[in-house]
Amino acid sequence: MDMFQDIGLGMMALTFAASFAACFFSSLSGGGAGLILLPVLLFTGLPFINALASHKLAVGFIGIGSTIRYVREGLIDWRVFWWTAVIGLPFVVLGTRFAAAVPGEIMKPLVGGVIIAMVLIALARKAAPNVFEPKHLSPRLLLIGSLLMVPAAFYSGWISAGSGVFTTFIYLWLLRYDQLHATAMTLSANGIFWNGVGAIAHVYMGHVIWPLAPGLILGALLGSYVGASVGIKKGNRFLRILFLATAAITGVLLIYP
């Protein structure tokens, strides 16, 4: 990795721009940062595990920038925040360690097919209510939600691409959130904790390319804050269209990389 020890201003500007664009877009659509940032990092010549680690470092800060904006608007349900954040943490770590040993290329087509199926189901039925009327957190609902969050968290640590799509669907279908609240919860609880823990795990294993970190982190903070602000102004209909379009593109790219 000697070639990455001296990072010029051009490379820092590139990583900043890619991180800003990815996190701005993800804050609007409830996922999809990996569609932009991860390919750019791979284009620089980074091995997959180092590109994934640097991507995780950036998206670990996406939740901070967007959450600051969502808290100001009162969009965070703190009970659900702590439940979904904590339940997935150990499985994110397991997925991260698994990624270091087993590349996710074999699973990507299957995951892409699942995502496309979810999009088609969402189009066939109104998956996102226009009014925020969440279900009561009964023990049964918590159990079902936990069982769904576990594989989503493992996938987030392992392959990462499209993980926000899964958690956003869980908030929409299971908890009956509207699109704005579902996006806010994905970007906050899952963004801060799941991506943050995944980034810490990669740091511990020595996968992060530190000269790239300043541009990635600054781009993530600014992009996610601006994206969250735009999403709040645009509202549910705009966010739903963008989310389903992003999910569909993610599924296609996973099937046909």
N, C-alpha and C positions, 0 to 999 in steps of 0.2 A: 504493500500500500504506500510505498515511498512517493509515488507520483501525486498523491493527494496531500502531502505534507505542506506544500507551498500552494495555497489557493489564491489566485489573483482576483482583482476587482471584478473582472468579467464573470468568473465563476460564481462569486458571491452575489452579483447582481442577478445572474440566471437563477440561482437557488432561491433568492428572495422573491423574484417575480413568479416562479413556479409555485412556491409555497403560498404566496398571497392569493394567486388565482385559484389554487386548489381549495384553500380554506374558505375563501369568499364563496365559491360555488357550493362547497359542502354545507356551509352555514345556511344557504338558501334551500338546498334540496334534501337535507337530512342524511347526507352520505355522498360518496363519490370522489373524495379527495384523492384516493388512490388511482383514479382514472387519469389524473393530470400529473401529480407529483412523482409517483413511483416510476412511470415511464421516463420522465425527465432525468431522474437520478440514475436509472439504468443506462440511459443514453450517454451519460458522462463516463461510462465504463466501469461503474461500481459493480462488483459481484452482487447477486441477488440478496444475500443475507445482509450485506452492508447497506444496500439501497433500502431494504425493508427497515433496517434499524434507523437510518437517517429519516426515512418517512415517518416512522413512529415517533421520533423525537419531535418532529414538526407538529404532527397532529395531536401530540400530547398537550400542546399549547392552544389548539383550536378551541378546546372547551373553556379555557380561561378567558380568551377574548370574547367569545360569544356569550358565556354565562354572565359576564359583567353587564352586558346589554339586556339579557333576558331577566336578570334579577331586578333591574330598574323597572321593567314592565310587569313584574309579578307573575311570570310565566312558569316558575319552578315549583313543583309540588315536592316539598322536601322529604316527606315520608317515602314517596316512590323514588326520589333521588337517592337516598341512602340505601334503600333495599336493592335497587337494580345495580348500584355502584358496587356494593360490597359482595353481592352474591356471585358476581362473575370474576372477581379478582384472582382467586387461585387458578381458575381455568384459563385466564389470559396468560398467566405465567407458564402453565403447562403447554399451552399452544405455542408460546414463544420458544420454549426449549425444544419442542417438537419440530419447529421450523428450522432450527439449526441442524437437525439431523435428517429430516425428511422434507424435501421440497414439495410444495403444494401443487405442482403442475398436473398430477394425475387427477386431483379432485376438482380442479377449476371447471372443466366442462359440466360436471354434475351439479356443482354449485350454481353455475350459470343457468342451467336448465331449471333449477328450483326457483331462482329469482324471476325468470321469465314467466313461470307458471304463477307465481304470486302476483305479478303485474297483471296477467290476464284475469285472474280471479278478482283483483281489485277493480278492473275495468268492468267486469260483469256485475259487480255489486258495489254499492257506494261504501267503500271501506272507511272513508274518513268523514265523520259527521261534521257539519258546519258549526255546530254549537258544542262548546266544551262541557260535556256532562259525563265525567269519568265514572266508571263502576266502583262500587264499594270494595275496599281491599279485604275481602273475606279470606279465611284460611284456604279455601279451595282455589280461589283466584291466585293467591300468593304461591301455592304449590305448583299450579300450572305455569304461572309466569316464571318461576324459578327453573322448572324443567326446560322451558324454552330458552331462558337466558344462558344456561350452562353451555350448550353447543354453540350459541352465538358468541359467547365470550372466548371459547376455545378457538373458534374460527377467526376471531379478531386478532388473537395472538399468533395464529399460525399463518394464514394467508392474507388477512387484513382487507384486501380489496372487496368492497361491497358490504363490509360488516355493519356499517351504519344503516344500510337498507333493511337488514334483518331486524335490528332493534327498533327502528321506526315502525315497521309493520307490527311488531309486538305491541307497541303503544297504541297503534291505530285499531287493530283488530281485537286485542284482548282487553285493554283498558278503556277502549272507546274514546280516546283523545281526538281532538280535532288536529288538523295537519300542523298548525302553528305550535301547539303545545307538544305534540309528538316530536317535532323537529327540535324544539328547545330542550326536551329531556334527553334526546339522543346526543346532542352536542354538548350538554352539560354533564350529566351523570356518566354516560359512557365515554364522552370525549375526555373529560378530566381524569377519571379513575382508570378506565380500561386502557386507553391509549397511553396515559401516564405511566401506569404499571408496566405496560409492554415496553415503553421506552426505557424505563429503569432496568428492566431485565436485560435488554440489549446492551445497555451501558455496562452492566455488571459482567456480561459475557464478552465485552470488548469489541462490539460490532459497529459502534458509531464512529463516523469519520468527523472528528471534532472541528476541523477547519471549515466545514460546511454549516456548522450549527448556528452561527449568528444570523445569517441570511434566512435560514429555515425558520428559526424561532420568531424573528421580527415579522417576517411575512405572514406567519400563522396568526400571530396576535392581532395584527392590523386587519388582515383579510377576514378573519372570523368576526371581528367586531363590526366591520362595515357590512359584511354579508348579513349578519343578524339584524342590523338596523334596517337594511333594505327589505328583508323578509317580513319584519314586523309591519312595515308600511304597506307592503303588497297584499298581505292577508292570505287566507286559507286557499282560495281557488287557485291563485297563482302558484303557491307552494305545492299544492297537490299535483298540478300539471307538471311542474318541474321535477318533483320527486319521482313520479311514475316514469317520466322520460329518462331520468338518470338511472333508475333501476333497470329499465329495459336495455339501455346502452351498456350498463355494467354486465348484465347477463349475456348479451351478445358477445362482448369482448372476452368474457371468460370462456365462452364456448369456442370462439374463433380468435385466439390471441394473435 
